[in-house]
Amino acid sequence: MLDKHRVRVYEKIERWAMRWADQVVAVSKGYSDYLVKSGLQRKNIKVVQNAIDTARMNVSVTQRNAKREEMGFSEDDFLIATSGRLSPEKAHVNLIKAFDRIKSLFPKTQLLIIGDGMLFDELKIIAASQATSSINFLGFRRDMDQIMSAIDLFVLPSLTEGLPNVVLEAFAARKTVVATSVGGVPEIVEDGVNGFLCEPGDIESLADAIIKALSQQELLAKMGFSGFNKVQQKFSVEIQEKSLECVYNLVIKGKLTHE
């Protein structure tokens, strides 16, 4: 509860401080819209999306197989993973509850929850109360490149997002993504093209989207490759770096004009 209160205070201070900025950089159009609703003028906001170096997620088949074996999974297991801070807005509890239905339909699925945070112990208790024992808590990891390569499907059940780097990482690893339609997520995930979108906070919608993905496993590699192409073409470091330089130049030119 203290952490949630602290976050709200920080967000309030941040929104106040932004009013005095010459330009505010938003990581997505979705977050830009949120800032406008919070009182900022749209003319003072520029969108520069997050970026990723796809080469960082380039892992060999040998490394991928070794990582699955190290984690204790066989080739027959279908690995569904989510990664992020274990806090309320990430809605891991919804994914845990949805997984009961998924496991009953697809017995070989395993759920990997990667990350640490204030809800770690609480989520483990909730997971232990489920009918399935196939929910694995991996904690904070420094080998996400290899883990992303080893999984079969990535899921982001968040209630709010800017533009999640972890989705870019999943696409860079050529994985299909199931995600809630929040913030800048629809700017990355195209429903039915490189992933599946669902309603935030809706456990049934989340389960339906994952089941849809699992029912079309023969298309997952194709969809993952579509995601890979998208991040290469639109979310490269070089492209976003140029966009950020344009913002800096705009601010500098404005300052010099008024001197």
Backbone bond lengths (Angstrom), bond angles and torsions (degrees), N, CA, C in turn:
res aa  C-N    CA-C-N  psi(-1)  N-CA   C-N-CA  omega(-1)  CA-C   N-CA-C  phi
1 M - - - 1.455 - - 1.525 110.82 -
2 L 1.340 116.41 -40.70 1.465 121.00 178.65 1.516 110.60 -62.44
3 D 1.346 117.11 -41.99 1.461 120.99 179.89 1.524 110.96 -62.69
4 K 1.344 117.57 -41.83 1.462 121.02 -179.55 1.530 110.43 -65.08
5 H 1.336 116.83 -39.75 1.461 120.70 177.93 1.521 110.28 -64.73
6 R 1.332 116.85 -41.52 1.464 121.54 -179.88 1.533 110.37 -62.73
7 V 1.331 116.84 -42.28 1.467 121.11 179.01 1.520 110.78 -61.28
8 R 1.336 117.41 -43.70 1.468 120.74 179.19 1.530 111.54 -62.10
9 V 1.335 116.53 -39.57 1.464 120.45 178.52 1.525 110.01 -65.07
10 Y 1.333 117.02 -45.54 1.464 121.15 179.53 1.529 111.02 -60.30
11 E 1.340 116.47 -42.77 1.459 120.38 -179.20 1.522 111.02 -64.23
12 K 1.331 116.67 -38.16 1.458 120.70 179.16 1.528 110.59 -65.58
13 I 1.336 116.82 -43.49 1.473 121.29 178.40 1.527 110.20 -63.76
14 E 1.330 115.74 -41.35 1.463 120.49 -179.17 1.521 111.36 -62.55
15 R 1.343 117.16 -45.02 1.471 120.55 179.53 1.535 110.78 -63.58
16 W 1.330 116.84 -37.48 1.462 120.66 177.87 1.527 110.39 -64.65
17 A 1.336 116.53 -45.47 1.466 120.97 -178.23 1.526 111.75 -64.64
18 M 1.343 116.81 -34.49 1.464 120.61 -178.88 1.519 112.96 -61.37
19 R 1.326 117.35 -27.13 1.458 121.32 -178.46 1.534 111.84 -63.28
20 W 1.351 116.84 -20.92 1.459 121.13 -177.52 1.532 112.08 -98.89
21 A 1.318 117.01 0.38 1.468 120.59 -178.24 1.525 111.02 -81.42
22 D 1.332 116.66 146.89 1.463 120.79 175.20 1.528 110.36 -68.59
23 Q 1.319 115.62 -41.10 1.461 121.44 175.30 1.529 108.39 -143.63
24 V 1.308 115.51 143.52 1.471 121.10 175.15 1.522 107.73 -113.72
25 V 1.319 117.29 130.78 1.462 121.83 177.89 1.528 108.95 -95.82
26 A 1.324 116.23 120.47 1.469 122.19 176.07 1.521 108.48 -104.54
27 V 1.332 116.46 140.93 1.467 120.17 -175.37 1.522 113.03 -79.78
28 S 1.339 117.60 -7.05 1.465 120.35 178.96 1.520 109.32 -159.03
29 K 1.320 116.41 163.20 1.466 120.17 175.91 1.527 109.05 -66.52
30 G 1.341 115.54 -36.26 1.454 119.79 178.61 1.518 111.81 -59.73
31 Y 1.342 116.80 -42.09 1.465 119.88 179.42 1.517 110.61 -72.81
32 S 1.335 117.11 -31.87 1.458 121.41 175.96 1.531 109.86 -61.71
33 D 1.327 117.01 -43.04 1.467 121.53 178.28 1.526 110.66 -62.27
34 Y 1.332 115.47 -39.07 1.471 120.29 178.59 1.528 110.61 -63.51
35 L 1.325 117.23 -40.89 1.458 121.17 -179.82 1.530 111.54 -66.20
36 V 1.336 115.84 -36.69 1.466 119.63 177.35 1.523 110.02 -64.40
37 K 1.322 116.62 -42.53 1.471 120.69 177.41 1.530 110.85 -63.90
38 S 1.338 116.11 -26.88 1.468 120.61 179.61 1.522 112.63 -81.41
39 G 1.353 117.36 -4.21 1.459 120.10 175.56 1.513 116.31 116.31
40 L 1.349 118.99 -4.92 1.458 120.19 178.45 1.524 110.50 -79.18
41 Q 1.329 116.14 151.42 1.455 120.36 177.07 1.530 109.60 -82.94
42 R 1.325 115.86 134.33 1.464 119.69 -176.23 1.530 112.06 -59.81
43 K 1.343 117.58 -31.91 1.462 120.48 -178.84 1.529 112.04 -65.30
44 N 1.325 117.11 -20.29 1.464 121.04 179.80 1.524 113.20 -93.97
45 I 1.323 116.37 6.66 1.470 120.71 -177.84 1.520 109.42 -116.53
46 K 1.309 116.44 131.16 1.457 122.13 173.49 1.534 108.57 -121.50
47 V 1.321 116.03 136.28 1.464 120.94 179.87 1.523 110.14 -92.00
48 V 1.327 115.87 120.32 1.467 122.42 171.83 1.520 105.42 -129.19
49 Q 1.299 115.73 107.88 1.467 120.09 -173.86 1.525 112.04 -73.31
50 N 1.319 115.00 158.51 1.457 120.06 175.97 1.521 109.96 -63.27
51 A 1.307 115.66 161.43 1.463 120.57 -176.63 1.520 110.34 -136.48
52 I 1.331 115.11 164.97 1.454 120.10 178.43 1.527 110.19 -147.27
53 D 1.298 114.70 145.27 1.464 121.72 172.14 1.528 106.45 -90.11
54 T 1.317 117.53 104.26 1.469 120.91 -174.68 1.527 112.41 -61.24
55 A 1.331 116.73 -26.97 1.474 120.05 -179.48 1.532 110.93 -62.63
56 R 1.338 116.52 -26.51 1.474 120.54 -179.64 1.521 112.14 -64.24
57 M 1.332 116.61 -25.45 1.459 120.72 -177.37 1.526 112.20 -100.61
58 N 1.326 115.86 11.90 1.462 120.45 -178.69 1.528 110.00 -82.12
59 V 1.324 116.30 105.38 1.468 122.47 -176.37 1.528 109.22 -121.61
60 S 1.305 117.05 138.60 1.463 121.02 -178.33 1.527 111.02 -72.03
61 V 1.326 115.91 160.23 1.468 121.77 177.05 1.522 110.00 -60.80
62 T 1.314 116.62 -37.62 1.466 121.16 179.13 1.528 110.85 -62.14
63 Q 1.329 116.69 -44.96 1.466 121.12 178.06 1.522 111.08 -64.86
64 R 1.323 115.80 -39.96 1.468 120.97 178.94 1.519 111.04 -61.25
65 N 1.312 116.80 -47.50 1.468 120.66 -179.75 1.524 111.52 -66.03
66 A 1.328 115.95 -38.28 1.464 120.40 179.46 1.527 110.80 -64.90
67 K 1.335 116.70 -37.46 1.468 120.47 -179.52 1.533 110.68 -68.43
68 R 1.312 117.41 -39.57 1.474 120.12 176.83 1.528 110.29 -62.41
69 E 1.321 115.31 -43.68 1.467 119.66 179.88 1.532 110.50 -65.05
70 E 1.338 116.58 -41.52 1.465 121.22 179.31 1.528 111.31 -60.74
71 M 1.334 116.33 -37.34 1.464 120.63 -179.23 1.526 112.53 -81.13
72 G 1.336 116.42 -6.63 1.465 120.01 175.89 1.510 114.88 90.44
73 F 1.340 117.43 23.84 1.460 120.48 -179.47 1.514 110.96 -114.69
74 S 1.317 115.86 148.53 1.458 121.38 179.14 1.519 109.96 -97.66
75 E 1.322 116.54 173.65 1.454 120.93 177.87 1.515 111.46 -66.66
76 D 1.326 117.64 -22.49 1.465 121.35 179.76 1.521 112.40 -76.17
77 D 1.326 117.70 -21.39 1.457 121.05 179.94 1.531 110.19 -73.42
78 F 1.335 115.66 139.69 1.467 120.85 174.64 1.520 106.98 -104.30
79 L 1.325 116.48 113.85 1.455 121.24 -172.74 1.531 112.31 -95.59
80 I 1.328 115.24 117.55 1.462 122.96 174.19 1.528 106.69 -104.04
81 A 1.320 117.81 127.85 1.463 120.02 -176.79 1.517 111.94 -128.02
82 T 1.326 114.46 150.51 1.456 121.57 167.65 1.518 107.16 -134.71
83 S 1.324 116.49 151.22 1.458 119.68 -176.43 1.521 109.58 -143.65
84 G 1.323 115.81 137.36 1.453 119.92 177.87 1.510 111.81 156.99
85 R 1.311 115.59 176.14 1.459 121.37 178.61 1.527 109.87 -62.29
86 L 1.336 116.78 134.15 1.461 120.96 -178.81 1.528 108.87 -85.26
87 S 1.328 114.64 81.14 1.462 121.76 -179.07 1.531 108.30 -137.04
88 P 1.338 117.91 162.76 1.469 121.31 -170.37 1.523 115.41 -53.97
89 E 1.348 117.23 -41.24 1.466 119.15 -175.14 1.523 113.53 -67.63
90 K 1.329 116.95 -15.47 1.463 120.55 178.71 1.532 112.11 -83.11
91 A 1.335 116.96 -14.07 1.473 123.51 170.94 1.531 114.32 56.30
92 H 1.323 117.01 39.78 1.468 119.76 176.47 1.530 111.82 -61.19
93 V 1.337 115.50 -31.24 1.467 119.01 -178.75 1.524 110.88 -60.95
94 N 1.331 118.00 -34.36 1.464 120.75 178.05 1.526 111.58 -65.57
95 L 1.318 115.73 -39.16 1.461 120.18 178.94 1.522 110.50 -67.97
96 I 1.328 116.95 -40.49 1.472 120.59 178.57 1.531 109.86 -61.13
97 K 1.331 116.95 -43.86 1.466 120.60 -179.78 1.527 111.48 -68.63
98 A 1.321 117.05 -37.43 1.462 120.61 178.52 1.519 111.42 -67.29
99 F 1.322 116.30 -29.53 1.468 120.89 -174.79 1.526 112.35 -65.81
100 D 1.323 118.56 -27.22 1.460 120.76 177.01 1.523 111.09 -56.64
101 R 1.328 115.77 -46.45 1.466 120.80 179.34 1.520 111.19 -67.58
102 I 1.310 116.47 -39.90 1.468 121.24 -179.43 1.525 110.94 -63.64
103 K 1.330 115.93 -45.14 1.457 121.02 -178.33 1.520 111.50 -63.50
104 S 1.329 116.92 -34.89 1.474 119.90 -179.59 1.527 111.25 -67.18
105 L 1.335 116.91 -28.76 1.466 121.24 179.94 1.525 112.61 -91.88
106 F 1.330 115.99 -30.16 1.466 121.52 -177.87 1.531 108.31 -129.94
107 P 1.320 117.49 84.13 1.483 122.67 -172.19 1.528 115.01 -59.17
108 K 1.339 117.82 -23.52 1.469 119.53 -176.17 1.531 113.35 -88.84
109 T 1.334 116.79 7.42 1.466 119.10 179.17 1.524 111.51 -79.85
110 Q 1.321 114.86 146.20 1.465 123.44 174.40 1.522 107.21 -129.75
111 L 1.325 116.59 137.01 1.459 121.28 178.48 1.522 110.01 -103.81
112 L 1.329 116.26 125.49 1.462 122.52 177.91 1.526 108.88 -108.97
113 I 1.328 116.82 120.52 1.460 121.74 176.61 1.522 107.61 -108.43
114 I 1.339 115.46 112.79 1.463 121.74 -172.57 1.530 109.33 -110.23
115 G 1.319 116.29 127.76 1.455 120.20 179.05 1.514 111.31 134.93
116 D 1.328 114.84 173.55 1.466 121.51 179.78 1.522 108.07 -137.02
117 G 1.329 116.29 165.11 1.452 119.21 179.35 1.508 112.46 158.90
118 M 1.325 115.79 -173.40 1.453 122.49 -171.86 1.530 114.09 -62.94
119 L 1.325 117.84 -22.92 1.469 120.59 -176.47 1.530 113.24 -100.08
120 F 1.315 117.81 10.08 1.465 120.25 -174.24 1.532 111.32 -54.05
121 D 1.323 117.26 -54.93 1.468 121.02 -176.99 1.525 111.56 -65.51
122 E 1.329 116.54 -41.84 1.464 120.66 -179.12 1.524 111.44 -62.73
123 L 1.323 117.02 -42.77 1.461 120.31 179.57 1.523 112.01 -66.05
124 K 1.315 116.94 -35.84 1.465 120.29 177.36 1.523 110.73 -64.24
125 I 1.318 117.06 -37.93 1.464 121.30 178.03 1.530 110.23 -65.93
126 I 1.335 116.31 -44.09 1.468 120.78 178.73 1.528 110.04 -62.72
127 A 1.337 116.11 -43.45 1.462 120.16 179.73 1.522 111.37 -62.82
128 A 1.324 116.54 -38.39 1.471 121.11 -179.34 1.522 111.73 -66.36
129 S 1.336 116.69 -24.75 1.461 120.35 -179.32 1.518 112.48 -83.64
130 Q 1.324 117.30 -9.48 1.457 120.83 179.53 1.527 110.13 -75.64
131 A 1.325 115.32 162.37 1.465 120.50 -177.75 1.525 111.61 -69.75
132 T 1.338 116.83 -25.47 1.456 120.27 -177.51 1.529 111.61 -98.14
133 S 1.313 115.58 151.88 1.473 120.81 176.69 1.525 110.15 -109.96
134 S 1.324 116.69 17.91 1.462 121.29 -174.41 1.522 112.99 -97.69
135 I 1.344 116.50 30.53 1.457 121.60 176.89 1.522 107.84 -108.14
136 N 1.321 116.16 119.22 1.463 122.56 -172.03 1.530 111.12 -114.71
137 F 1.325 116.89 122.47 1.462 122.30 177.85 1.530 108.83 -97.04
138 L 1.324 116.51 114.63 1.471 121.04 -175.36 1.517 113.22 -97.40
139 G 1.353 117.52 -8.49 1.456 119.74 -178.87 1.512 112.22 69.39
140 F 1.341 115.86 -166.40 1.464 121.15 178.75 1.531 109.32 -74.20
141 R 1.329 116.74 133.20 1.465 120.87 -177.27 1.523 111.09 -127.61
142 R 1.343 115.46 148.28 1.457 121.61 175.21 1.532 111.45 -107.29
143 D 1.326 117.14 6.51 1.462 121.44 -178.14 1.528 110.96 -115.79
144 M 1.345 116.83 39.42 1.457 120.69 -175.92 1.524 112.94 -63.15
145 D 1.328 117.70 -27.93 1.459 119.13 177.54 1.526 110.50 -61.38
146 Q 1.335 116.54 -44.58 1.455 120.30 -179.93 1.530 112.16 -73.41
147 I 1.322 117.02 -37.27 1.465 119.98 178.41 1.525 110.34 -65.63
148 M 1.342 117.97 -43.50 1.459 120.67 177.74 1.519 111.10 -59.06
149 S 1.308 116.06 -37.58 1.456 120.23 178.17 1.529 111.30 -67.42
150 A 1.333 115.77 -33.69 1.474 120.75 -174.38 1.521 113.68 -79.28
151 I 1.358 118.07 -22.60 1.457 119.75 -175.48 1.532 111.29 -82.00
152 D 1.330 115.53 172.82 1.462 120.99 179.51 1.530 113.17 -111.77
153 L 1.331 117.26 -24.50 1.465 121.40 -178.14 1.522 108.75 -153.37
154 F 1.339 116.42 136.55 1.461 119.98 177.07 1.522 109.70 -108.54
155 V 1.346 115.83 138.28 1.465 120.95 -178.88 1.528 110.12 -126.05
156 L 1.343 116.14 134.44 1.459 121.94 175.64 1.538 107.64 -122.90
157 P 1.348 118.21 104.70 1.468 121.01 -175.54 1.523 114.88 -95.02
158 S 1.328 118.50 18.11 1.467 123.40 -169.99 1.534 114.51 -58.27
159 L 1.336 114.15 153.59 1.462 121.81 173.93 1.523 110.93 -90.75
160 T 1.315 117.03 -22.32 1.467 121.92 178.86 1.529 109.42 -151.55
161 E 1.334 116.52 144.58 1.461 122.08 178.21 1.522 109.15 -154.26
162 G 1.326 116.06 157.77 1.454 121.18 169.30 1.521 106.72 -89.80
163 L 1.324 115.19 -88.29 1.460 121.88 168.44 1.528 105.28 -142.10
164 P 1.340 116.86 100.33 1.475 121.45 -168.53 1.523 114.84 -67.91
165 N 1.336 115.52 120.32 1.462 121.02 176.70 1.514 111.93 -59.28
166 V 1.331 116.31 -32.84 1.464 119.71 -175.41 1.528 111.08 -64.68
167 V 1.329 118.13 -29.48 1.464 120.46 175.87 1.525 110.19 -70.82
168 L 1.339 116.44 -39.34 1.462 119.83 174.98 1.523 110.40 -60.83
169 E 1.328 116.33 -40.20 1.466 120.81 178.38 1.524 111.06 -63.73
170 A 1.334 116.73 -41.56 1.464 120.23 179.38 1.528 110.59 -62.72
171 F 1.327 116.45 -43.71 1.456 119.59 178.49 1.526 111.39 -67.09
172 A 1.333 116.55 -38.09 1.469 119.57 177.88 1.525 110.75 -62.24
173 A 1.347 116.07 -27.03 1.468 121.28 176.72 1.526 111.54 -91.12
174 R 1.347 116.15 8.18 1.465 123.40 176.63 1.537 112.44 64.95
175 K 1.320 116.27 40.77 1.465 121.03 178.85 1.528 110.84 -108.94
176 T 1.316 115.97 141.81 1.460 121.48 172.88 1.526 108.51 -71.56
177 V 1.330 115.66 146.41 1.462 120.88 -176.31 1.532 111.11 -122.62
178 V 1.331 115.59 134.51 1.460 122.46 168.13 1.526 105.79 -107.71
179 A 1.337 117.03 127.17 1.468 118.96 -175.67 1.519 111.35 -149.23
180 T 1.313 114.70 154.76 1.455 120.15 174.46 1.528 109.67 -75.27
181 S 1.329 115.41 148.03 1.455 121.06 -176.30 1.526 109.68 -85.60
182 V 1.336 116.27 77.19 1.463 122.01 -178.08 1.532 109.96 -129.93
183 G 1.339 115.82 151.58 1.461 120.33 175.14 1.519 112.66 51.53
184 G 1.327 115.37 -129.90 1.457 120.77 -178.62 1.512 114.68 -90.07
185 V 1.339 117.77 6.56 1.469 120.20 -178.16 1.531 112.51 -56.90
186 P 1.366 119.53 -45.87 1.471 118.69 179.54 1.525 113.79 -64.53
187 E 1.328 117.39 -12.89 1.458 120.68 176.12 1.531 111.06 -77.78
188 I 1.334 115.77 -14.43 1.469 120.51 178.60 1.518 110.76 -111.48
189 V 1.325 115.99 -51.39 1.469 121.54 -175.48 1.521 110.07 -88.14
190 E 1.329 116.00 117.80 1.466 122.16 176.76 1.521 108.25 -100.32
191 D 1.321 115.89 116.74 1.455 121.48 -175.04 1.529 111.17 -59.28
192 G 1.337 115.46 123.14 1.450 121.08 178.99 1.506 114.95 82.60
193 V 1.350 116.91 -3.94 1.468 120.98 -179.67 1.525 110.70 -107.76
194 N 1.339 116.18 -58.99 1.466 119.73 177.24 1.524 111.90 -121.88
195 G 1.327 115.75 5.69 1.458 119.62 179.00 1.511 111.21 178.58
196 F 1.330 115.46 -164.53 1.455 121.45 -179.34 1.528 108.96 -135.57
197 L 1.334 116.44 133.84 1.451 121.57 178.69 1.522 110.64 -102.09
198 C 1.334 116.04 150.43 1.458 121.08 178.46 1.518 109.20 -142.71
199 E 1.331 116.20 170.38 1.450 121.46 -176.82 1.534 110.96 -78.65
200 P 1.335 118.04 134.78 1.472 119.95 178.42 1.523 111.76 -66.97
201 G 1.337 115.27 139.79 1.458 120.58 176.93 1.512 114.43 78.74
202 D 1.318 118.11 1.03 1.468 122.67 -177.61 1.531 109.54 -108.28
203 I 1.320 116.16 104.68 1.468 121.25 -176.00 1.525 111.34 -62.70
204 E 1.330 116.76 -41.55 1.471 120.42 -179.01 1.524 111.04 -65.88
205 S 1.344 116.81 -40.71 1.461 120.48 178.16 1.525 110.86 -63.61
206 L 1.331 116.06 -39.36 1.464 121.13 177.97 1.525 110.59 -64.69
207 A 1.334 116.51 -46.65 1.466 120.69 179.23 1.529 110.61 -62.09
208 D 1.336 116.82 -42.34 1.471 120.77 -179.87 1.524 111.06 -60.12
209 A 1.342 117.05 -42.41 1.466 120.80 -178.35 1.529 111.10 -66.11
210 I 1.332 116.54 -40.63 1.469 120.01 178.95 1.527 110.24 -67.43
211 I 1.319 116.53 -41.57 1.475 120.88 178.78 1.529 110.12 -63.30
212 K 1.334 116.40 -38.62 1.467 119.92 177.19 1.530 110.35 -60.45
213 A 1.329 115.87 -41.45 1.471 119.90 178.51 1.523 111.00 -65.90
214 L 1.325 116.73 -44.39 1.463 120.79 -178.29 1.521 112.08 -68.22
215 S 1.326 116.87 -24.81 1.469 121.37 179.33 1.524 111.73 -79.99
216 Q 1.337 117.05 -9.04 1.462 121.51 -179.29 1.525 110.59 -126.88
217 Q 1.323 115.46 44.61 1.465 119.95 -173.59 1.524 112.90 -59.00
218 E 1.337 116.39 -28.05 1.460 119.11 -179.84 1.522 111.89 -68.53
219 L 1.354 117.47 -17.34 1.467 121.30 179.80 1.522 113.37 -97.48
220 L 1.332 117.10 -8.54 1.463 119.68 -173.42 1.526 112.88 -62.82
221 A 1.327 117.01 -39.23 1.470 119.93 179.25 1.529 110.38 -63.80
222 K 1.332 116.78 -41.84 1.470 121.63 179.02 1.526 110.47 -64.14
223 M 1.342 116.84 -42.68 1.461 120.56 -179.64 1.527 110.89 -68.04
224 G 1.332 116.08 -39.09 1.458 120.11 177.30 1.515 112.00 -62.31
225 F 1.331 116.09 -38.14 1.465 120.05 178.44 1.523 110.82 -68.86
226 S 1.343 116.49 -33.64 1.464 120.37 175.68 1.525 110.30 -63.51
227 G 1.336 116.25 -40.32 1.462 120.37 175.97 1.513 112.07 -63.60
228 F 1.328 115.84 -40.12 1.461 121.33 178.25 1.524 110.82 -60.78
229 N 1.332 116.37 -45.33 1.463 120.29 179.35 1.530 111.01 -61.89
230 K 1.320 116.20 -38.11 1.466 119.75 -178.28 1.528 111.34 -65.24
231 V 1.325 117.78 -45.28 1.471 118.31 -178.82 1.522 111.23 -69.32
232 Q 1.327 116.79 -31.66 1.464 119.17 176.48 1.528 111.68 -65.39
233 Q 1.330 116.09 -40.45 1.458 121.14 -174.06 1.522 113.70 -83.53
234 K 1.349 117.55 -30.92 1.458 119.71 -171.93 1.528 114.98 -121.84
235 F 1.326 117.20 -16.19 1.464 118.89 -174.30 1.528 112.33 -125.44
236 S 1.312 115.97 29.48 1.462 119.41 177.48 1.519 109.78 -75.65
237 V 1.310 116.68 157.25 1.463 121.87 177.85 1.525 110.50 -60.70
238 E 1.331 116.82 -39.65 1.461 121.15 -177.27 1.535 111.46 -62.36
239 I 1.333 116.49 -43.25 1.469 120.72 -178.18 1.526 110.91 -66.72
240 Q 1.325 117.19 -48.56 1.459 119.85 -177.57 1.529 111.75 -71.26
241 E 1.325 116.63 -28.03 1.465 120.79 177.03 1.523 110.15 -63.73
242 K 1.330 116.95 -41.62 1.468 121.34 178.35 1.527 110.79 -64.81
243 S 1.338 116.01 -39.42 1.462 119.95 179.12 1.529 110.68 -64.09
244 L 1.337 115.80 -39.90 1.461 120.05 179.94 1.522 111.08 -68.72
245 E 1.327 117.31 -37.52 1.460 121.32 176.87 1.535 110.76 -61.10
246 C 1.334 115.99 -37.29 1.464 120.33 178.85 1.526 110.83 -63.02
247 V 1.336 116.60 -38.69 1.464 120.71 178.28 1.525 109.85 -65.32
248 Y 1.339 117.05 -46.60 1.469 120.85 178.97 1.531 110.93 -58.87
249 N 1.341 116.03 -45.06 1.466 120.02 -179.23 1.519 111.35 -63.99
250 L 1.331 117.10 -36.95 1.452 121.89 178.65 1.529 110.92 -62.43
251 V 1.332 115.76 -44.65 1.460 120.64 -179.80 1.528 110.99 -67.23
252 I 1.342 116.69 -44.38 1.476 121.34 -179.45 1.537 110.08 -63.06
253 K 1.335 116.89 -44.12 1.468 120.48 179.81 1.516 110.77 -62.23
254 G 1.339 115.92 -40.00 1.466 119.97 179.00 1.511 111.60 -64.22
255 K 1.337 116.27 -40.83 1.461 121.17 179.38 1.524 110.67 -64.71
256 L 1.340 116.44 -44.57 1.457 120.61 -177.71 1.528 111.01 -66.66
257 T 1.337 116.55 -34.56 1.472 121.28 -179.36 1.512 111.05 -65.04
258 H 1.348 116.05 -34.54 1.463 120.37 -176.83 1.526 113.59 -89.01
259 E 1.332 117.51 -2.59 1.479 119.23 -179.50 1.533 110.03 -84.09
